[in-house]
Amino acid sequence: MVNQELAGQSLDAAAMARAQQAVDALVQRYIDIQAAPAAFNGQRILLKLDTTAPGGTPQVALEMSPELEDQIIEAQRLAHQQAAMRQ
């Protein structure tokens, strides 16, 4: 979704603001439809422009609240564990 919002644009403040609005809207949508409300309610995902990447190409970095990041890491761990059990 962030890639869609920023595709074909320079990474300026206006483009980053539009992408942040899209992320905020997506998080709010998850809250509105009650998709894992405990995971998203009160959490944040901030977009930051990282200009220190090797090669000098600016990249968009995601900064999440610690609680949301922990929940994502745990979900990934469980998914990998389940995939390994199916093999």
Secondary structure as UniProt FT lines:
FT   HELIX           2..6
FT   TURN            7..8
FT   HELIX           13..32
FT   TURN            33..34
FT   HELIX           37..40
FT   TURN            41..42
FT   STRAND          45..50
FT   HELIX           54..56
FT   STRAND          59..64
FT   HELIX           66..86
//
